[in-house]
Amino acid sequence: MTDDEKRLERVFGIKSQGNTPSERAKTSDMLFVRSQDELSLFREGAKGRQLSAWEAFDTFGFELLEEAVCEGAAIIVHSEDEPARTFKERRISLGLSTDDIADALQLDETQIDDIENSHKRNPIRILELVAQHLGLDERKITFKRDLQGDADLALRLKDYKTTYTLLSSKTVLSFTEAAWIIAVEDRLQELLGTKKKINFDPSDEYGDAYHPAFKIAYDLAHETRKKLGLSQDEPILSLRELCIDKLSLPVVQCKLPLSIAAATIANNKSRGIVVNTDGKNQNVWVQRATVAHELGHLLWDPDQKLRKISVDNYKDIESGWSIHQERGSEFVEQRANAFAAEFLAPMEIAESIYRKEGIRTVMEKFGVSFFLARYQIWNATYRTENLESITVDNTEETQEWSAREFYTVDWFPIKSVPISRRGYFAGLVRSAEKKNLISKDTAVQYLHCSEDEYSANKESIEDIYPIKV
Amino acid sequence: MDVYRSKYVEREPNELVIRNADECKQLVAEHGVVNFASPPMQNIAFGVPPRSHAENSASKTKYIWVVTKPAVPTVLERSPLVEFLSKKRATHTNLTGGGVAYSGGEVWFESLDRIYVSGASGRYPVRTPDELEEICKAFCRLGYDVVSFGWNEETEAPHTFYRR
């Protein structure tokens, strides 16, 4: 055995395989543990964050792991003012007080003060909890400055909060946590090799008097269907699954104020959609239109339009389905609305079905609301048909559509897991844990549940959300 | 140290972490090894614990110590006198010749009579918080004002980083 092989075996154990630290780390059964300032091999009784060999290697590199094994522990401190400085700067950049964070996370304000005090040693689990909710990469606490906190995202959220007073502190924290989930989902997909890439060249055409926004949107919707291998008459049975399976696009569901429908978020290079589970989105057909609207933004808006975070209120989206939509909403929103309508229920097919079987059948076939279906039929007739003459007796969504779109939230086996971390995210976490790419302790922390709950339900998570690697 | 020695047992070093044969070479006075004694000790390199990982790796004022049956030998971890070793620095087994010891750790002399003590050693780690406390008490009895790094419950090992 060469010296290099001995070094690899010493750090990753005799069961590990491969010629490189990376290969060895992925096949190692060694367990590490970290605190705020130190990393070491796991010892029984250690209360810190347990890390799989891959997690520890990916975060700290081989030299530090070797130091941890050979010297008993390795110092992982970038500088003495970390992590206090990063946490404080992030909080201030988001326009939040220590009290805001303490309230939202149900911590004492002194715990937040301690985190921002470079003389204190803090429990790693508290540091990680706060980092996640501030949209920071919790793996590198103390080890790196800034923790990949997206400064532009923070600036825009602070703008929303202070200039426009649209967002409360709690909502800002919901969005930064969603940004963290989006980044983790993206990272786990890369790690598991499940990430798919379909190229969409953004379009900066938003229409003019001769070529209105809705017509441009329709072309984009047709192109999207084509790229995704969907025929024009094919209903999209689960928009959430389509986002995940074909676009590898995280869709985070969470409770937001009743006025907000959804948002698109970019956390560094990771992009995703955040959907409010409250308010009108409780109707599955409304929620599908909301997600399709955000998809229109994410796939087709150029970067300058697609800012780090764009929050859509229900009234912005609803105005698109009214006869006054051309006057009522911004052109970027008009295009996203028309995209959503055409993507979900292509106009020509919708009109044809309407003529033969009525508007309710259009709604049931494509899983769209009455207002969206009516808008499509109205456009199909070049807006000559009297909008008020298109009516329906029953506007209720069907159970079938609800089950398909909401099952990830409603049927999640561990009720203590927050809605935002259920579904595909949980499936990725379980899959990564099963492959020992993350530890069970990390999986439990990512899902925000107890170890017992996770152990009792991990197979169910795997069955319900299988990850095809 | 006799009170401490009476409560704990000697053990062989953790061989798994020994990479090079010269890590068990017995260092002596000509390499800078001295026995820990009451202050003032002569020719001490004064310093304080590092403020980062990078500082720790380059610290020129970190001493390592072990408690053996007859003495508490200590040496600067990095000095020109130990640069001939494969690791370019001394390890705890260089203080025992690879033999038995009660425990090992690190120490910085802020002044002649004020020291910072950790129980960090890959070869003879301090095993419990009580053992670390007992060692610090022993250094106190020698006449030092002792600042202990303390015990890390999250890694179940002595702290290796000191926060001021």
Interface residues (C-beta under 8 A of the other chain):
Chain A: D3 K6 R7 R10 V33 R34 S35 Q36 D37 E38 L39 S40 R43 E44 G45 A46 K47 G48 R49 L64 V69 C70 E71 G72 A73 A74 I75 I76 V77 H78 S79 E80 S118 H119 K120 R121 P123 I124
Chain B: L16 V17 R19 P50 R51 S52 H53 N56 A120 S121 G122 P125 N152 E153 E154 T155 E156 A157 P158 H159 T160 F161 R163 R164
